[in-house]
Amino acid sequence: MKALVFAGIRKMEVREVPDPVMDQETDAIIRVTSAAICGSDLHMYEGRTSATPGMVFGHEIMGVVQQAGKATQLVKEGDRVCLPFNVSCGMCFNCTRGFVNACLTTNPKGPGGGYGYADLGPHRGGQAELVRVPFADFNCLKLPGTPGDDFEDDFITLADIFPTGYHSAIMANVHPGATVAIYGAGPVGYMAALSSFLLGASAVYVVDRSGTRLRMVQELGAVPINFEHGDPVQQILKLRKENQLLQGRLRPGEEKLQGVLCGIDAVGYQSLDRGDPSHEKPTQVLEDLAQVVCATGSIGLIGVYFSGDPGGVDQKAKEGVFNYPLGMLWEKGITVQTGQAPVKRYNAFLRDLIIQGRVKPGKLVSHRIALEEAPQAYERFLMRGTGEGANFTKIVLKPNG
C-alpha cells in the first residue's frame, strides 16, 4: 500500500510499504477515507521528538472496515468508523475507569498508546491507504452515512481535535456563565472555543497572532486577542474592566475579579516569546495563564509538554523541565489539570451533536488533498497560520482518492 513516511527532519515521502495484517482476532483493518494532519505531527516533523525515519505518521483516522477479526462482535466489514487517537484495550485498570488516554497494555514504554506517534507504542499511523486497529470493538466509533458525504469533514474531527478541545474545557472547569481565556487559535484552540460555548461560557477570549485563525474563532462568538498588538493578559484585563455591565454588579472587593475563571493552554511547549516572537519561550503561556486566571479558577493544559525535546531552548527544556509559576498558582488557589484527552469519553456524544446539526466542526477543514501532495502540505502547515500557511487551517488527506 501507499503511505506517507517520515524520512528525516522536515522531510516526508510517499512510499510503498507492506499492507497491515491482523495480529489478533480482535483486530480490524480499515480502508482510510480521511486522515488529518495534526499540529502534534509537526512536532515530530520538526525533529522535536524521538520520532525515527521510517515511521508512518497519522493519528486522526476514519474510514471503512475492510476486514474484521473473528472475535469482533460489534464491528463488521463495510462499517464506516472513526478511530480515537488513543489506542486502548478497554479492559485494564485505567481503561475501565475511563482513562483510555493512559491504557496500561497498548504501549510497552508507558501508559497511553496512539497511532503513528513517537513513544506511544508500535502502532503504525493512518496517513496511509490502510491501517490496523487493535481491539476494534472498543476503539471503532461507528458512523452513519457514506464516505465523502456532508459529514466527512465533521466526523474526522472526532478522532482528536473536537474531543481534545472539549476535554480541555472540561479540565478548565468551563460551566454556564464562565469566562474563558484560550491561548492558541489552531485546530484544538478552535475546538476549545466551540466547546466552551457548548458548555455555556458567557465570554471566551482567544489569543493568537494569525489573522485567519482569529477571524474563525470570532465567527464562533469569541473575542480575538492578537498578542502582536500588546500583552494579551493586559488586553483581556482591559476588556473585562471596560465591561460596564460587569462593573455595575461588582460588590466591594470584587474588582479583583477582572480576569477569567477558566484558562486553556492549546499551544504547549513551542510557545513564542512575547518579547521576541522569533524565539520560543516554552513557559510563556503558563506564565500568562497564571496571571489572567482569577483566584480559585481552573487551568487546562492540553498543549503538549514532552519529557524529551531535542530542539529545546536550553538543557532543562530538552529534558522537559520548566520553571512554572507555582507560587502564584498556590496563592490564588488555582486548579491545574494536564494530559491527553480520553477521546472515547466524549466522541459518541459529540458525534450525535454533529448528526443533529447542533455543531459543524468540519468548517475548520481548509484543504482536502491526495497523499502525494502531503509532503508540501506539511511544510505549509508548519507555518501555523502565518505567511504562505495562513489559509491552511486543517488539512485532510485522502489516501484512497
C-alpha positions in Angstrom: 0.0 0.0 0.0 1.0 3.7 -0.2 1.8 5.5 3.0 3.3 8.8 4.0 6.6 8.1 5.6 8.9 10.3 7.8 12.2 10.4 6.1 14.0 12.8 8.4 13.6 16.3 9.8 11.2 18.3 7.6 11.1 15.5 5.0 8.1 13.4 4.2 7.9 10.8 1.4 5.1 8.7 -0.1 6.3 5.1 -0.3 5.1 1.6 -0.9 5.0 -0.2 2.5 3.7 -3.6 3.5 -0.1 -3.9 4.0 -1.1 -4.2 7.6 -2.1 -7.6 8.9 -4.2 -8.6 11.9 -2.2 -9.7 14.9 -5.2 -10.8 16.9 -8.8 -11.9 16.1 -9.9 -8.8 17.9 -8.3 -6.5 15.3 -9.7 -4.9 12.2 -8.2 -3.4 9.0 -9.6 -0.1 7.9 -9.5 1.4 4.4 -8.8 5.1 5.2 -11.1 7.7 3.6 -9.8 10.7 5.6 -6.6 11.1 7.6 -5.9 14.6 9.0 -2.6 16.2 9.7 -2.4 17.3 13.3 -0.4 20.1 14.8 1.2 17.4 17.0 2.5 15.8 13.9 4.5 18.9 13.3 6.5 18.4 16.5 7.8 15.1 15.0 8.2 16.6 11.6 10.5 19.3 13.0 12.6 16.8 14.9 11.3 17.9 18.3 10.5 14.3 19.5 12.1 10.9 19.4 10.4 10.0 16.0 12.7 7.9 13.8 12.9 7.8 10.0 10.6 5.2 8.5 7.6 5.9 10.8 4.2 6.3 9.2 2.5 9.3 10.9 -1.2 9.9 11.4 -3.5 9.6 14.5 -6.6 11.3 13.1 -8.2 8.5 11.1 -11.6 7.5 9.7 -12.6 5.0 7.0 -14.4 1.8 6.2 -13.8 -1.6 7.8 -12.2 -3.8 5.1 -11.6 -6.8 7.3 -12.8 -7.7 10.8 -11.3 -10.4 13.1 -13.4 -13.4 14.0 -13.6 -12.3 17.6 -15.1 -8.9 16.8 -18.8 -8.7 17.6 -19.8 -5.0 17.1 -17.7 -4.1 14.1 -18.2 -5.8 10.7 -16.9 -5.4 7.1 -18.4 -2.3 5.5 -18.9 -0.3 8.7 -18.0 3.4 8.5 -15.9 4.2 11.6 -13.7 6.9 13.2 -10.8 6.0 15.4 -9.9 7.7 18.7 -6.2 8.7 18.5 -5.8 6.8 21.8 -5.1 3.1 21.2 -6.7 1.4 24.2 -7.7 -2.1 25.3 -10.8 -1.3 27.3 -10.0 -3.8 30.0 -7.1 -2.5 32.1 -7.4 -0.7 35.4 -7.2 2.7 33.7 -9.5 1.9 30.7 -12.2 0.6 33.0 -12.2 3.9 34.9 -12.5 5.9 31.6 -8.8 6.9 31.3 -8.3 5.4 27.9 -5.6 8.0 27.4 -3.4 6.1 29.9 -4.1 2.5 28.8 -1.7 0.1 30.5 -1.4 -2.6 27.9 -1.0 -0.9 24.4 2.3 0.8 24.9 5.4 -1.1 26.3 7.1 2.2 27.1 4.5 3.6 29.5 0.8 4.4 29.9 -1.1 5.5 26.8 -0.9 4.2 23.3 -1.5 6.0 20.0 -1.3 5.6 16.2 1.8 6.8 14.4 3.3 8.8 17.2 6.7 8.8 19.0 6.8 6.8 22.2 3.1 5.8 22.0 3.7 2.2 21.1 4.2 0.1 18.0 1.0 1.2 16.2 1.5 2.4 12.6 -0.2 5.6 11.7 -3.1 6.2 9.4 -1.7 8.6 6.8 -1.9 5.6 4.5 -4.3 3.6 2.4 -4.9 1.0 5.2 -4.4 0.9 9.0 -4.7 -1.9 11.6 -7.0 -1.3 14.6 -6.3 -3.2 17.8 -9.3 -4.1 20.0 -11.6 -3.0 17.2 -14.9 -3.4 19.0 -13.7 -1.0 21.7 -11.8 1.5 19.5 -14.0 1.9 16.5 -16.8 4.6 16.7 -19.5 3.6 14.2 -20.8 6.4 12.0 -23.9 6.8 9.8 -23.8 7.8 6.1 -21.3 7.0 3.4 -17.7 8.1 2.7 -17.5 11.6 1.1 -20.9 12.8 2.3 -21.6 16.1 4.0 -20.5 14.7 7.4 -17.0 13.5 6.3 -15.2 16.7 7.4 -17.1 16.9 10.6 -16.6 13.2 11.6 -12.8 13.3 11.1 -12.6 15.9 13.9 -13.9 13.2 16.3 -10.6 11.3 16.0 -8.8 14.0 18.0 -9.3 17.8 17.8 -13.0 18.0 18.8 -12.8 15.7 21.8 -9.5 17.2 22.7 -10.8 20.7 22.6 -13.8 19.6 24.6 -11.6 17.8 27.2 -9.6 21.0 27.6 -12.7 22.9 28.5 -13.7 20.2 31.0 -10.2 20.3 32.6 -10.6 24.1 32.8 -14.0 23.7 34.6 -15.9 25.6 32.0 -19.6 25.9 33.0 -22.6 28.0 32.3 -21.7 31.7 32.7 -18.0 31.1 33.0 -15.4 33.3 31.4 -12.6 31.7 29.5 -9.2 32.6 28.1 -7.8 30.2 25.4 -4.2 30.5 24.2 -3.9 29.2 20.6 -6.4 29.5 17.8 -5.2 26.5 15.9 -7.4 23.4 15.5 -7.5 22.5 19.2 -7.9 26.1 20.3 -10.8 26.5 17.8 -12.5 23.4 19.2 -11.8 24.5 22.8 -13.7 27.8 22.0 -16.5 25.9 20.3 -16.7 23.5 23.3 -16.7 26.4 25.8 -19.8 27.8 24.2 -21.4 24.4 24.2 -20.7 24.2 27.9 -22.4 27.6 28.5 -19.5 30.1 28.7 -20.5 33.7 28.8 -17.3 35.2 27.3 -14.4 33.5 25.5 -11.1 35.3 24.7 -8.8 33.6 22.2 -5.1 34.6 21.9 -3.1 34.1 18.8 -1.4 36.2 16.1 -2.8 34.6 12.9 -5.5 36.8 11.4 -7.1 33.9 9.6 -7.4 31.8 12.8 -8.6 34.7 14.9 -11.3 35.5 12.4 -12.5 31.9 12.6 -12.9 31.9 16.3 -14.6 35.3 16.1 -17.2 33.7 13.9 -17.9 31.4 16.8 -18.6 34.4 19.1 -15.1 34.5 20.8 -13.2 37.7 21.3 -9.9 37.6 19.3 -6.8 38.8 21.1 -3.7 39.4 18.8 -0.6 39.2 21.0 1.3 41.1 18.4 -0.8 44.1 19.4 0.3 44.1 23.0 0.5 42.0 26.2 -2.5 39.6 25.9 -3.0 39.5 29.6 -3.4 43.2 29.7 -5.7 43.2 26.7 -8.0 40.7 28.4 -7.9 42.6 31.7 -8.7 45.9 30.0 -11.7 44.4 28.1 -13.0 42.9 31.4 -12.6 46.2 33.2 -14.3 48.1 30.4 -17.4 45.9 30.6 -19.8 48.4 32.2 -22.4 45.8 32.9 -19.9 43.7 34.7 -18.8 46.7 36.8 -22.3 47.5 37.7 -22.8 44.2 39.6 -19.5 44.2 41.5 -19.5 44.3 45.3 -16.7 45.8 47.3 -13.5 43.7 46.8 -14.8 42.1 43.6 -12.8 44.4 41.4 -10.0 41.9 41.9 -12.0 39.5 39.7 -11.0 41.3 36.5 -9.5 38.2 34.9 -11.3 35.0 33.9 -12.3 31.9 35.8 -11.1 29.4 33.2 -7.8 29.2 31.2 -6.8 26.8 28.4 -3.3 26.2 27.0 -3.8 25.0 23.5 -0.2 25.9 22.5 2.2 23.8 24.5 6.0 23.7 24.7 6.6 25.6 21.4 5.0 28.8 22.7 6.6 32.0 21.4 8.3 34.6 23.5 6.2 37.7 23.7 9.3 39.9 23.8 10.8 38.3 20.7 8.3 36.1 18.7 11.2 34.9 16.6 12.2 32.8 19.6 10.4 30.2 21.7 9.7 30.5 25.4 8.1 27.3 26.5 6.7 28.7 29.7 5.1 31.9 28.2 1.6 30.6 28.1 1.9 29.1 31.5 3.0 32.4 32.9 0.2 34.3 31.2 -2.5 32.0 32.4 -1.2 32.2 36.0 -1.8 36.0 35.7 -5.1 36.1 33.8 -7.0 33.4 35.7 -8.7 34.6 38.8 -8.2 33.3 42.3 -9.9 29.9 42.7 -10.1 29.5 38.9 -9.0 26.5 36.8 -6.5 25.8 34.0 -6.5 23.0 31.5 -3.1 22.3 29.9 -4.0 20.4 26.7 -1.0 21.7 24.7 1.8 19.1 24.8 4.8 19.2 27.0 7.2 16.4 26.3 9.8 14.9 28.7 12.3 15.0 25.8 12.7 17.8 23.3 15.9 17.7 21.2 15.2 21.3 20.0 14.6 22.8 23.4 15.7 26.3 24.1 18.1 25.1 26.9 19.1 21.9 28.6 16.2 22.0 31.1 13.7 22.4 28.3 15.3 19.5 26.4 14.6 17.3 29.5 11.0 18.6 29.8 11.8 20.6 32.9 10.2 24.1 33.1 10.1 26.9 35.6 6.4 27.1 36.4 4.9 30.0 38.5 3.8 27.6 41.2 3.9 30.3 43.9 1.3 32.4 42.2 -0.9 29.4 41.4 -0.8 28.3 45.0 -1.5 31.8 46.4 -4.5 32.1 44.1 -5.7 28.6 44.7 -5.9 27.7 41.0 -6.6 24.2 39.9 -4.4 22.8 37.1 -5.1 19.7 35.1 -3.0 18.2 32.3 -2.7 15.3 29.9 -4.0 13.9 26.7 -7.7 13.7 26.1 -9.6 10.4 26.7 -11.3 10.6 23.3 -13.8 7.7 23.9 -15.2 9.5 26.9 -16.7 12.1 24.6 -16.7 11.1 20.9 -20.1 9.3 20.8 -21.9 12.3 22.3 -20.0 14.8 20.1 -20.9 12.6 17.1 -24.6 12.9 18.0 -24.3 16.7 18.2 -23.0 16.7 14.7 -25.7 14.4 13.4 -28.4 16.6 14.9 -26.9 19.7 13.3 -26.0 21.4 16.6 -22.4 21.9 15.6 -20.4 21.9 12.3 -16.7 21.4 13.4 -15.8 20.5 9.8 -15.9 24.2 9.0 -12.3 24.2 10.1 -11.1 22.0 7.3 -9.5 24.1 4.6 -7.8 21.5 2.4 -8.6 18.0 1.2 -5.6 16.6 -0.7 -4.2 13.4 -2.2 -1.5 11.5 -0.3 1.1 12.6 -3.0 0.5 16.3 -2.1 1.1 15.7 1.6 4.9 16.5 1.8 4.3 20.0 0.6 1.2 20.4 2.8 3.3 19.6 5.9 5.7 22.4 5.1 2.9 24.9 4.6 1.0 23.8 7.7 4.3 24.2 9.7 3.9 28.0 9.3 0.9 27.7 11.7 -1.5 30.1 10.1 1.1 32.8 9.0 2.7 33.7 5.7 2.1 31.1 3.0 0.4 28.8 5.5 -2.2 31.4 6.5 -5.1 29.5 4.8 -4.0 26.1 6.0 -6.3 25.8 9.0 -6.9 22.0 8.8 -5.5 19.6 6.2 -7.2 16.3 5.5 -5.5 13.6 3.4 -7.5 11.3 1.1 -5.3 8.2 0.7 -7.8 6.3 -1.3 -8.9 9.1 -3.6 
